[in-house]
């Protein structure tokens, strides 16, 4: 018998137990065992409460998914407006319960399809929408009074909302019947994603314009989806995502109150958008902590009296940054666990990424599998039968508290050191936090301390490639031709007058939404309206170097 065979086997705990406690992806130490002592200081009624009761840690509604399952809202958009319209109809036929619109990069940056800087990008990462005529095609055959529509758009958000309003009017749908969400969170662009055009202050002013307009005319519309998703995708930790997103929500609330809006008039229509990453329990704790934090902030800091103002309603999306080109079928498994975390955390709406989204826009088959993932969770797993099934777990409650404390410390520093979110943004504070966290995670990954299956563990060099969606170059040529033809036949005097009134409204510091709607009806394009606003607000160069 060899010496190796004769040696006694190590007990499993001795073989794998690290010298120090392992940590979550966000660096929170995780002990071997949690028990009553870890939650002894938590007052159930004050800090946890029953579902539907302040501070909503366990969910905003008493019955949650027993009463209504979350909205299954798959992100969709590619090519031109007609192609995206067809994808919308396909998803609705397969059981999707809400629309979520992806725009291409030129549209996101406020540029027309024939802008020289748009060359090669038209229709590639979303649908190309340059004018009201494109928006009409995008929702052709879809009754806007019967669907809830989310639009992922930021710097030109007010313009795309104006297009949507015009289409609704043409369909005969009253504005007070429109349901949906405008992402419209420009602050996170300065923190993480860089799809900004104007400087921070006028950019936030445009957000408040949409909040004010929708509060007055579109009471069912979610005026801004305050987004942590892109912050997390840029490399932030879970508690940084939580802190920065809550802080951004505080900033919009402060600015809307300065505008003269009553907090209870607009706060119930604010919503949030979270990334759901691989660290299963941490993501659940993050969503629970977010609800509790927001409830206290709105009630105690902003003195909101309406219970609905205290609710943190949210959409979640599985982590795009976790998807891998290597062994892409494995992405289906990642997405399923991330989606389950979102559900157990109490989301109101969910997008599950398709397995091929790290390579291209999803194919119909890939997006169907992603949708079926949500449907299996909702209808086969049984997790919807009871509300907050992990509530009361020693680990979950302890982790929820830890997430809240760490996030609150970042918010406190934002206000104590910088005086608020806007000056902190202009100083690059949030960008530095994200950069440092991303660098730290990269080092841990390179050392093998953070595992990504197929990339730095269980690697296969001959993994199967999958078919991906490719956008033909003819899409760009056809889109540009339609845009130029529209410019030739529109009423040039009406168009020029509308853009002139838009500039006057911007110079006067007025709410520009009415002027944007008039310009949309005059067939002014996204790029033309953005250039008009830029002539007043200026263009932002990105702020201080990190």
N, C-alpha and C positions, 0 to 999 in steps of 0.2 A: 504493500500500500504506500502510495506516495505521501510525503510530508503534508502536501496540500490537502489530500483526502483525509489524512488523520487529524488535521487541525479542527478544533471545535468550531461549529458555525456561530457567527456573531448573531446576537439577537437583532431583529430588524431595527428596533429603536436605536440600539447602539451603533448599527452600521450606517444609519442615515442622519442621525441627529446632529445638527450643526452646532458649532461652538457658541453661536449667538442665535437669537430668534430670527427666523426669516422675516422678510418684509413683504408687504403688498407692492404692486407696481409703483405706488405713490410713496413708498418708503415708510409706511406705518408698520411697526413691529407686530408680529402675530405670535402670541404665546401658544404653547402646546394645548392648553385647555382653559376654557372660560367657565365661570360658575357664578353663583349668587353674589359673591363679593364684588364682582365686576359691575354689577348693576344696582348694588345696594343703595347708592346715592341718588338713583334716578327716581323721581316722583312720577308715577304712572300718569296721573291725571294731568299734571302740568307739562310733562315733557313728551309723553307718548299719546295718551288718550285713545278713545275708540275711533274707528273709521268714521269720517264725517264730522268729527269734533275737533275744535282747536286743540293743538296746533297742526292737526292733519298729518302727523308723522305716518299714520297707518293708512292714509288715503283720504281724499276729499269727500267721498260719498260713502254712506253707510253700507251700501250693497256692492259697490264697485262693479266688478265684472259679472256678478250674479244678476245685476240689473241691466247692464249694457257692456258688451265687449268693446275693447279699444278700437279706434278707427285704423283700418289697415290701409296705409297710404304709401304706395310704392312710388318712389321718385322716377319721373319719366320725362324724356325729351331728347330728341336727336333730329338731325337733318333740318328740314324745313317745317313750317307749321302744319302742313298736310300730313307728313309722316308722323309727327308727334300726336296729332289728332287721332290717327289710326291706332297708335299705341295706347292712348287713353281709352279708346273704345274696347280694345282687346282686354285691357286690365279690368274694366268694368264688367265685361262679359265673364271674366274668370272669378269674379266675386270681390274685387277690390271695392272698398266702401268710401273712398275719397281720392281726389286727384292731387298730385304733387308735381309741379311744373319745373323742369330743368331748362335753363336758358344757356345758349352757347356763350363762349367767352367774350366775343364782341358785344353782345347784349349786356352781359354782366358788367362790362367796363364802360357802358354807355356809348358805344360806337356803332355806326351803321354797318351793314354787311358789305358795302362797297368802299368803306374807309380803307386806305392803304394798309393800316395796321391790322386790319381784319383778315388780310390775305392768308389763306391756308387754315383758318380757324372757324369758318362759317359752318355751323351745324355740327361741329365735331364733338363738343362736350355737352350739348343740349340743343334745344330748338332755336332757330334763328328768328327773332322777332324784332323787326325794325319799325313797324308802323301799325296803326289801327287795322289796316287791311290784313296784316299777318295775324293779329289777335282774333279777328273774325273767323279766319280759317282754323285757327287753333281750337276754337270751341264750337266749330260748326257741328250742328246736330246734337249738341250737349246742352241741356237746359240748365242754365246757371242758377235757377231757383230751386233745383232739385239736388245739386251736388255741392259738396264742400271742397273748395279749391285752395291749395297751398301754392304760393309762388316764392321760389328761392331767388331773391333779387335784392340788391343792396343799394349801391349808389344811385341807380336809376329807378329805385322801388316806386317812388311817387308817380313816375311816368307810366310804368307798367300797370299800376293800380288805376290810373286814369284810363288807359286802354280798356281794362276790364270793366270799369264803370260804363264806358261807352257801349261795349258789347251788350252788357246787361240791359241798358236802356233800349237798345235796338231790339232785343228779344222781348221787351215788355215786362221785364222783371223789376219790381220795385227795389230800390237800394236797401231798404230795411229788411229785405228777404235774403240778401246775399250772405252766405256763410263761407268762411275760409280764413286763411292766415297769410299775412305778408311777412316774409322773414325780416327785411327792413332794419336789421340790427347793424348799423354802420360802425359802431364802436369796436366790435370784434374784428372788423377788417383792419383797423389800425393796430390791434393787438397781434393778429395772427395771419390773416389771409391776404391782405394787401390789395383787395379789390375796392379801393377807395378812389375818388376823383377829387373831391373838394376837401379843404382843410377840416379838421374835427368840428369846430364850432358851427359853421354853416351846414355841415353834414348832419349834425344832430338837430339843427333847426328844421331841416327837411323831414326828419323822422317825426318831430313834434307837429309839423304841418299835417302829416297823414293821421296822427293820433287825434288831432283836433277835428279834422274833417270827418273821419269815420265815427268819432264819438257823437257828432251832430247828425250824421246822415246814414250811417251803416252800423246800427247797434249790435248786430250779430257777428261783425267782422273782427277778427283778432288783428289788432293794428300793428303789432310788432312781435316777432318771434325772437326773443332774446336768446342768443345762441352761444352755448358753450361748446357745441360740436366742433367748430373749426379751431377753437382754442386748444382743445384736446388733440385734434388731428395734427396740430403744429408741434406737439411735443409736451404740452402741459401735463401735470399730474392731475389726478381726479380732484384733489382738494383745491388746486389752482383753478381748474375749470369751474368748480363750484363757486369759488370766491369771486373770480372775475365776472362771471355771468350774473351773479346776484348783484355785484357792484354796478354793472352796466344797467341792470333793471332799476336800481336806485337812482342812477343818473337820469334816465329817461323820466322817471317819476318826478324828480326834482325840477327838471326843465319844463315838464307839462304843467306843474303847479305854478311855476314862474309865469307861464303863458296865461294863467288865470283860470285853468281848468280845475274843477272840483275833483279830488282824488277818487271819489266813489263813482264819478261819471266815466272815467277812463280805465281805472285799474282793473276792473273785472275782465277787460278785453286784452290785457297783456298776457302773453304766453311765453313758454320757454322751450328750448330745444337742446337736448343732451346727447352726448356721445355715450354709447354703452360698449365698453371695452372688454378685454379678456378676464380681468380680475373680478370674478363672479360676485362675491359677497361685497366687495368694495363698491361696485356699481350700484347694487341694491341699497347699500347704506347711503350713498351719495344722493340718490333720489329721495330717500326718506328725510335726510338732513336738509335738503333743499326746500322741501315743503315746510318744514318746521321753521327754518330761518326766515323764509319769505313771509310766513304768517305773522311772526313777531315783528318783522321790519314794517310791514304795512299797518299793523294795528298800533304798535307802540311808537314807532318813529314818525310815520306819516299820518297817524290818527285816523285812518280809514275806519268808517263805521259799518260799511256794508260787508257782510261775511264773504261775499264773492270777491271782494277786493283782497281778501287774505289768502285766497286759493292760488297755489302755484299749479297751473294747468300746463301740461308739457307734452311735447312730441319727442320721441327717441329714435335714433338711428344707430344701427350696429356700426362698429368701428371700421371705416374704410381703410385706415392705416394698418389694420391687422391682416388685411387680405394679402395673399402671396401669389406671385406668378408660379412659383414652384408648387407642384402637386395641387393645382387649383381646386380639385374636387373637395379637398380638405376644408376649403373655405366654407362649404355648406355646413360643416359641423361647427366651426367657429361661430358662424352667424346664428345657428340655432341656440347655442348656449348664451350668446350675448342677448338675443331676443328674449329668451326666458328670463334673464336678469332684469331686462326692462319691464317685463310683465310683473314679475315678483316685486319690483320696485314701485309699481303703481302708475305706469304711463297711461296717458289718454289716447295716444296715437303712436304708430310705430311703422318705420320703414326697415325692412330687412334687406341688406345688401345682397346683390347677386354674386355668384362665385367668380364671375369674369370681370368684375368692375375694376380690378387693379390693372387690367389689360386694355379695356375699352368700355364703351357703353354696353349695357347688357343686351344679350340676345333675347328673343321672346321665350325660349325654353328656360334660360337662366332666370329670368325675372318671374316666370311661372313657379319655378322651384322655390324661389325666395318668398313668394306669396303663399305657397302651400306650407312653408315652414311656419308662418304665423297661424294659418288655419289649423294645423296639427296641434300647436300649442293651445289654441283656443278651444278646440273641439275633441281632442283625444287625450290630453295629459291629465285633465281634472284639476289643473291649478286655478281655474276660475271659480271653483265651487265654494271656496272660503276666502274671506278678505284678509290680505296681508298674512299669509300662512307662516311667514318667518318672524312675525312680530312676537316679541318676548324672548327670542333667542338670546342667550347671554352674549354670544359673539356679535350678532347683528346689532343689538342695542348699544353695546360698548363701541363698536365700529362706527355706528351712526353718530354717537357723541364725539368721537375722535375726529371724524370728518368735519363736523360742525365747528369744533374748536379751532382746527387748523385753518379752515376757510375764514372764520371770523377774524383770526389774527391778520390775515392778508388784507381784509377789508378795513380793519382798524388802521393798519399802516398806510393804506391808500388815503384815508381822510386825515390822519394825524400828520403824516409827513408831507403830503402834497396838497391837501385841502379839498380833495375830491377826485372823481374819475377823469374829468376832462384834463385838468392839469397833470395828473399822473400819466394819462395817455400821451400828452404832448411831450412829457419828459422821457417817454420810452420805458417806463417802469414795468409795465406788463410784458412788453416784448423781451426785456432782459430776463424776467422770471421764466418765461417759456423757453428762451434760448438755453438758459442754465439747466433747466429740467431735461430738455431734449439731449443736451450734451451728456449729462449724467446717465440717462437711460442708454445712450449709444455706447458708452464705456462698459456698462453692465452687460449689454448684449454681446459686445465683442469679447468679454471675458467668459461668456457662457452662463452668466448668472441669471439672465433672462432668456427664456427659450422660445423660439418660434419653430414649430415643427416643419421640417422640410427645408429650412433655411440654415439654422445652425445646429440642428439635431435631427436625426433620422433623415439625412439628406439622400436624395436620389438624383443622380445626374442625368438619368434617361427617363424622367417623368413624362407622362402623356400631356401633350399640348391639346388645347381645346379650340374649337372654332370661335371666332370673335366677330362682332359686328363691325363692319367697315363702312364709312360714309363716303360715297362716291364723290369725286370732284365735281361732277355735274350739278350736285346740290348747290354748291357755291355759285356756279355760273347762272343757274336758273334763278336763284334768289336775288342776285345782283341785277339781272335783267328785269325781274318783276319790280324791284325797288325803283329802278331808273324810269321804267315806263309809268309808274305811279306818279313820280315827280313831274313828269311831262304833262299829265292830264289834270292834276289837282288845280284848284282855284288859287292862282298865285297871289292875288291881292288879299284874299282871306287868310292864306297861309302867312304872309308877311305881317299882316295886322295882328294875328294871334301870337306870333313870336315877339312882336313889339310889346304887347300887353303882358306877356310873361316876363320880359325883362323889366318892365315898369314895376310889376308886383314884387319881383326879387329886390330891386333897388329900394323900394319902399318898406321892405321888411314884412310884407304881408304874407298871409298864407297863400302859397302858390298853387294849391290843388285846383281851384276853379279855373285858373289860367291854363294849367296843364291839360285839363279836360277840354277846354276850348281849342287848344293847340292840337290835341289828338284828333278832335273832330275835323279840324282843318287839314288833317293828314300830314302834320309835322312829324318828323321821324324822331326816334330816340336820340340819335346823334345831334340833330338840330336843336332839340330842346336842351340837351346836356351842354352844348356849346353856348347856348344863350345863358344858361345859369352860370357857366364857367366865366363868362364875361363879367359877371357880378361878384361871384364868390372866389374866383381864382382856382388854381390847381395846386394840389398838395404834392410835395416831393418825397414824402416819407418820413420826415422828422429827423431826430438825432440818430447818429450812428450808434450801434450797440458797442 
